[in-house]
Amino acid sequence: MPQAWDRPEAAGRREACRIPETEHHRPKWQLALDMLDELAGTGLRPAVLVADSGYGANAGFRHGLEDRGLAYVLQVRGEMTAHGQDTEPVQPAYGGLGPRPLSRYRTRPVSLREHVLAAGRDRGRTLAWRKGSKAAMSSHFVLQRVRLAGRRPRPAADGTIPLVWLIAQWPEGHDEPVKYWISNLPANIPAKDLVRLAKARWRIEHDYRELSTVSVFGSGDDHVTVRVSGVFGA
């Protein structure tokens, strides 16, 4: 439901369409979590979930996946901030009154772009993720472990923010990375598998486009190809 339908001026439209008062606009990331819950209700769950930066940048979506125990590889923007792997929270001194203050990070988080640039392109390696029509598809990637910051971090009881993978694609001839992903997959996962999963969205989007084309066959060799829009998604 569009967000505009929640506004007072849409009351007449809602009534004409018999929309219950309990139904309101929900953002796409929340709809995605609802679909995952529905899938789980049938006994199914994705081995790894991949999504574009519109979802990867949303802390609520990431936390929803973590609360459901789901692994993910999400594309993000280089402006997202994080602490370095070795950064530790500091326990403030206790003044003796009230509850003890929680541990917190005193260092300023920096953007994912800055983390990768500081590491340098030489810290990366060339990895292939699938076979192309002529040769293997490959590029140069820098992989690091970071602690995501932002406006809604989820520290543990001791104040520590969990480590995640940062995957940056830095092709030859570029002054900085061109794409970024984050993942909560285990620390011991092979780099080639991380890259393969980060690039898996291409296969999904390709299949989505193929599904939107329906071939209707007639007699003999005659057939008509019909392009269907808006059937398999918004």
C-alpha positions as a Markdown table, in Angstrom:
| # | Residue | x | y | z |
|---|---|---|---|---|
| 1 | Met | 0.0 | 0.0 | 0.0 |
| 2 | Pro | 1.5 | 3.4 | -0.9 |
| 3 | Gln | 2.5 | 5.6 | 2.0 |
| 4 | Ala | 0.1 | 8.3 | 0.7 |
| 5 | Trp | -2.9 | 6.1 | 1.5 |
| 6 | Asp | -2.1 | 6.5 | 5.2 |
| 7 | Arg | -2.6 | 10.3 | 5.1 |
| 8 | Pro | -5.9 | 11.9 | 6.3 |
| 9 | Glu | -6.8 | 13.0 | 2.7 |
| 10 | Ala | -6.9 | 9.4 | 1.6 |
| 11 | Ala | -9.7 | 8.4 | 4.1 |
| 12 | Gly | -12.4 | 8.5 | 1.4 |
| 13 | Arg | -10.3 | 6.3 | -0.9 |
| 14 | Arg | -9.6 | 3.8 | 1.9 |
| 15 | Glu | -13.3 | 3.6 | 2.7 |
| 16 | Ala | -14.3 | 3.1 | -0.9 |
| 17 | Cys | -11.7 | 0.3 | -1.3 |
| 18 | Arg | -12.9 | -1.2 | 2.1 |
| 19 | Ile | -9.3 | -1.2 | 3.5 |
| 20 | Pro | -9.4 | -2.1 | 7.2 |
| 21 | Glu | -8.0 | 0.4 | 9.7 |
| 22 | Thr | -5.4 | -2.2 | 10.7 |
| 23 | Glu | -3.8 | -2.1 | 7.2 |
| 24 | His | -1.1 | 0.5 | 6.6 |
| 25 | His | 1.9 | 1.2 | 4.4 |
| 26 | Arg | 4.9 | -1.1 | 5.2 |
| 27 | Pro | 8.3 | -0.4 | 3.7 |
| 28 | Lys | 9.8 | -2.9 | 1.2 |
| 29 | Trp | 12.4 | -4.1 | 3.7 |
| 30 | Gln | 9.6 | -5.0 | 6.2 |
| 31 | Leu | 7.7 | -6.8 | 3.5 |
| 32 | Ala | 10.8 | -8.8 | 2.7 |
| 33 | Leu | 11.1 | -9.9 | 6.3 |
| 34 | Asp | 7.4 | -10.8 | 6.3 |
| 35 | Met | 8.0 | -13.0 | 3.2 |
| 36 | Leu | 10.9 | -14.7 | 4.9 |
| 37 | Asp | 8.7 | -15.4 | 7.9 |
| 38 | Glu | 6.1 | -16.8 | 5.6 |
| 39 | Leu | 8.7 | -19.0 | 3.9 |
| 40 | Ala | 10.0 | -20.2 | 7.3 |
| 41 | Gly | 6.4 | -21.2 | 8.1 |
| 42 | Thr | 6.6 | -23.7 | 5.4 |
| 43 | Gly | 9.8 | -25.2 | 6.7 |
| 44 | Leu | 12.1 | -23.4 | 4.2 |
| 45 | Arg | 14.8 | -20.8 | 4.8 |
| 46 | Pro | 17.5 | -19.4 | 2.4 |
| 47 | Ala | 21.0 | -20.7 | 2.9 |
| 48 | Val | 22.3 | -17.2 | 2.3 |
| 49 | Leu | 20.3 | -14.1 | 1.4 |
| 50 | Val | 21.6 | -11.5 | -1.1 |
| 51 | Ala | 20.2 | -8.0 | -1.7 |
| 52 | Asp | 21.0 | -4.7 | -3.2 |
| 53 | Ser | 22.2 | -1.6 | -1.5 |
| 54 | Gly | 18.6 | -0.4 | -0.9 |
| 55 | Tyr | 18.3 | -3.2 | 1.6 |
| 56 | Gly | 21.9 | -3.4 | 2.7 |
| 57 | Ala | 21.9 | 0.2 | 3.9 |
| 58 | Asn | 18.9 | -0.4 | 6.1 |
| 59 | Ala | 19.9 | -1.3 | 9.7 |
| 60 | Gly | 16.4 | -2.5 | 10.5 |
| 61 | Phe | 16.6 | -5.0 | 7.7 |
| 62 | Arg | 20.0 | -6.2 | 8.7 |
| 63 | His | 19.0 | -6.6 | 12.3 |
| 64 | Gly | 15.8 | -8.4 | 11.2 |
| 65 | Leu | 17.9 | -11.0 | 9.3 |
| 66 | Glu | 20.3 | -11.4 | 12.3 |
| 67 | Asp | 17.3 | -11.8 | 14.7 |
| 68 | Arg | 16.1 | -14.7 | 12.4 |
| 69 | Gly | 19.5 | -16.3 | 12.3 |
| 70 | Leu | 19.9 | -15.7 | 8.6 |
| 71 | Ala | 23.2 | -15.4 | 6.8 |
| 72 | Tyr | 23.5 | -12.5 | 4.3 |
| 73 | Val | 25.7 | -10.9 | 1.7 |
| 74 | Leu | 24.3 | -7.4 | 1.1 |
| 75 | Gln | 25.5 | -4.7 | -1.3 |
| 76 | Val | 26.1 | -1.3 | 0.5 |
| 77 | Arg | 27.5 | 2.1 | -0.3 |
| 78 | Gly | 31.1 | 3.1 | 0.5 |
| 79 | Glu | 29.8 | 5.9 | 2.8 |
| 80 | Met | 28.6 | 3.4 | 5.4 |
| 81 | Thr | 30.8 | 3.7 | 8.5 |
| 82 | Ala | 32.6 | 1.1 | 10.6 |
| 83 | His | 35.2 | 0.6 | 13.2 |
| 84 | Gly | 38.3 | -1.4 | 12.4 |
| 85 | Gln | 38.7 | -5.0 | 13.3 |
| 86 | Asp | 41.1 | -4.3 | 16.2 |
| 87 | Thr | 39.2 | -1.4 | 17.7 |
| 88 | Glu | 38.0 | -2.2 | 21.3 |
| 89 | Pro | 35.3 | -0.5 | 23.4 |
| 90 | Val | 36.3 | 1.4 | 26.5 |
| 91 | Gln | 34.6 | 1.1 | 29.9 |
| 92 | Pro | 34.0 | 4.6 | 31.3 |
| 93 | Ala | 34.9 | 5.2 | 34.9 |
| 94 | Tyr | 32.1 | 4.5 | 37.4 |
| 95 | Gly | 31.2 | 7.5 | 39.6 |
| 96 | Gly | 29.5 | 5.4 | 42.2 |
| 97 | Leu | 25.9 | 6.5 | 41.6 |
| 98 | Gly | 23.3 | 4.8 | 39.4 |
| 99 | Pro | 23.9 | 2.0 | 37.0 |
| 100 | Arg | 27.4 | 1.4 | 35.6 |
| 101 | Pro | 27.9 | 3.1 | 32.2 |
| 102 | Leu | 28.1 | 0.8 | 29.2 |
| 103 | Ser | 31.3 | 0.2 | 27.3 |
| 104 | Arg | 31.5 | 2.3 | 24.2 |
| 105 | Tyr | 33.8 | 3.0 | 21.3 |
| 106 | Arg | 35.8 | 6.2 | 21.7 |
| 107 | Thr | 37.4 | 6.2 | 18.2 |
| 108 | Arg | 35.6 | 7.8 | 15.3 |
| 109 | Pro | 34.2 | 5.3 | 12.8 |
| 110 | Val | 35.2 | 5.9 | 9.2 |
| 111 | Ser | 33.6 | 5.0 | 5.9 |
| 112 | Leu | 34.0 | 1.6 | 4.3 |
| 113 | Arg | 35.8 | 3.4 | 1.4 |
| 114 | Glu | 38.4 | 4.8 | 3.9 |
| 115 | His | 39.0 | 1.4 | 5.4 |
| 116 | Val | 39.7 | -0.1 | 2.0 |
| 117 | Leu | 41.8 | 2.8 | 0.8 |
| 118 | Ala | 43.9 | 2.6 | 3.9 |
| 119 | Ala | 44.5 | -1.1 | 3.4 |
| 120 | Gly | 45.5 | -0.5 | -0.2 |
| 121 | Arg | 44.7 | -2.3 | -3.4 |
| 122 | Asp | 47.8 | -4.5 | -3.0 |
| 123 | Arg | 46.1 | -6.2 | 0.0 |
| 124 | Gly | 43.5 | -7.7 | -2.3 |
| 125 | Arg | 43.6 | -10.5 | -4.8 |
| 126 | Thr | 42.0 | -11.4 | -8.2 |
| 127 | Leu | 39.1 | -13.8 | -7.8 |
| 128 | Ala | 36.6 | -15.3 | -10.3 |
| 129 | Trp | 32.9 | -15.8 | -9.5 |
| 130 | Arg | 31.5 | -17.5 | -12.6 |
| 131 | Lys | 32.2 | -18.7 | -16.1 |
| 132 | Gly | 31.4 | -16.1 | -18.8 |
| 133 | Ser | 30.6 | -16.8 | -22.5 |
| 134 | Lys | 34.3 | -16.6 | -23.4 |
| 135 | Ala | 36.3 | -16.8 | -20.1 |
| 136 | Ala | 35.9 | -16.7 | -16.3 |
| 137 | Met | 34.4 | -13.5 | -14.9 |
| 138 | Ser | 37.0 | -12.1 | -12.5 |
| 139 | Ser | 38.1 | -8.9 | -10.8 |
| 140 | His | 40.3 | -7.6 | -8.0 |
| 141 | Phe | 38.8 | -7.7 | -4.5 |
| 142 | Val | 39.9 | -6.4 | -1.1 |
| 143 | Leu | 38.4 | -8.3 | 1.9 |
| 144 | Gln | 38.5 | -7.0 | 5.5 |
| 145 | Arg | 36.8 | -7.6 | 8.8 |
| 146 | Val | 35.1 | -4.5 | 10.3 |
| 147 | Arg | 32.6 | -3.6 | 13.0 |
| 148 | Leu | 29.6 | -1.7 | 11.5 |
| 149 | Ala | 28.8 | 1.6 | 13.2 |
| 150 | Gly | 26.1 | 3.9 | 11.8 |
| 151 | Arg | 23.1 | 5.3 | 13.8 |
| 152 | Arg | 21.8 | 1.9 | 15.0 |
| 153 | Pro | 24.7 | -0.4 | 16.0 |
| 154 | Arg | 23.9 | -3.6 | 17.9 |
| 155 | Pro | 26.7 | -4.1 | 20.5 |
| 156 | Ala | 26.9 | -7.2 | 22.6 |
| 157 | Ala | 26.5 | -7.0 | 26.4 |
| 158 | Asp | 30.2 | -6.1 | 26.8 |
| 159 | Gly | 29.8 | -3.3 | 24.3 |
| 160 | Thr | 31.6 | -5.1 | 21.5 |
| 161 | Ile | 30.1 | -4.7 | 18.0 |
| 162 | Pro | 30.3 | -8.0 | 16.1 |
| 163 | Leu | 32.7 | -8.4 | 13.2 |
| 164 | Val | 31.4 | -8.7 | 9.6 |
| 165 | Trp | 33.1 | -9.1 | 6.2 |
| 166 | Leu | 33.7 | -6.1 | 4.0 |
| 167 | Ile | 34.1 | -7.1 | 0.4 |
| 168 | Ala | 35.3 | -4.3 | -2.0 |
| 169 | Gln | 35.6 | -4.7 | -5.8 |
| 170 | Trp | 38.6 | -2.7 | -6.9 |
| 171 | Pro | 39.3 | -3.3 | -10.6 |
| 172 | Glu | 42.5 | -2.4 | -12.3 |
| 173 | Gly | 42.7 | 1.2 | -13.6 |
| 174 | His | 40.4 | 2.6 | -10.9 |
| 175 | Asp | 41.6 | 4.9 | -8.1 |
| 176 | Glu | 39.2 | 3.4 | -5.6 |
| 177 | Pro | 36.7 | 0.5 | -5.3 |
| 178 | Val | 33.6 | 0.5 | -7.4 |
| 179 | Lys | 31.3 | -1.8 | -5.3 |
| 180 | Tyr | 31.0 | -2.8 | -1.7 |
| 181 | Trp | 29.3 | -5.6 | 0.2 |
| 182 | Ile | 29.0 | -6.7 | 3.8 |
| 183 | Ser | 28.4 | -10.2 | 5.1 |
| 184 | Asn | 27.8 | -11.9 | 8.4 |
| 185 | Leu | 29.1 | -15.2 | 7.1 |
| 186 | Pro | 31.8 | -17.0 | 9.3 |
| 187 | Ala | 35.3 | -15.7 | 9.5 |
| 188 | Asn | 36.7 | -18.9 | 7.9 |
| 189 | Ile | 34.6 | -18.9 | 4.7 |
| 190 | Pro | 36.9 | -18.9 | 1.6 |
| 191 | Ala | 37.3 | -15.6 | -0.2 |
| 192 | Lys | 36.2 | -17.1 | -3.5 |
| 193 | Asp | 32.8 | -18.1 | -1.9 |
| 194 | Leu | 32.2 | -14.7 | -0.5 |
| 195 | Val | 32.8 | -13.1 | -3.9 |
| 196 | Arg | 30.6 | -15.7 | -5.7 |
| 197 | Leu | 27.7 | -15.0 | -3.3 |
| 198 | Ala | 28.2 | -11.2 | -3.6 |
| 199 | Lys | 27.9 | -11.6 | -7.4 |
| 200 | Ala | 24.9 | -14.0 | -7.2 |
| 201 | Arg | 22.4 | -11.2 | -7.6 |
| 202 | Trp | 23.3 | -11.0 | -11.3 |
| 203 | Arg | 22.0 | -14.6 | -11.8 |
| 204 | Ile | 18.8 | -13.8 | -9.8 |
| 205 | Glu | 18.1 | -10.7 | -11.8 |
| 206 | His | 18.8 | -12.5 | -15.1 |
| 207 | Asp | 16.3 | -15.2 | -14.1 |
| 208 | Tyr | 13.7 | -12.6 | -13.1 |
| 209 | Arg | 13.9 | -11.0 | -16.6 |
| 210 | Glu | 13.6 | -14.4 | -18.2 |
| 211 | Leu | 10.5 | -15.3 | -16.1 |
| 212 | Ser | 8.8 | -12.1 | -17.3 |
| 213 | Thr | 8.9 | -13.4 | -20.9 |
| 214 | Val | 6.2 | -16.0 | -21.7 |
| 215 | Ser | 6.2 | -18.0 | -24.9 |
| 216 | Val | 2.8 | -19.1 | -26.3 |
| 217 | Phe | 3.1 | -21.8 | -28.9 |
| 218 | Gly | 0.6 | -22.4 | -31.7 |
| 219 | Ser | 0.4 | -25.2 | -34.3 |
| 220 | Gly | 3.5 | -26.3 | -36.1 |
| 221 | Asp | 6.5 | -24.1 | -35.7 |
| 222 | Asp | 4.5 | -20.9 | -35.2 |
| 223 | His | 4.7 | -19.3 | -31.8 |
| 224 | Val | 4.2 | -15.9 | -30.2 |
| 225 | Thr | 6.4 | -14.4 | -27.5 |
| 226 | Val | 4.6 | -12.2 | -25.1 |
| 227 | Arg | 6.3 | -9.8 | -22.8 |
| 228 | Val | 4.6 | -9.7 | -19.4 |
| 229 | Ser | 5.3 | -6.8 | -17.1 |
| 230 | Gly | 4.4 | -6.5 | -13.4 |
| 231 | Val | 3.5 | -10.2 | -12.9 |
| 232 | Phe | 6.4 | -11.5 | -10.9 |
| 233 | Gly | 7.1 | -8.4 | -8.9 |
| 234 | Ala | 6.4 | -4.7 | -8.4 |
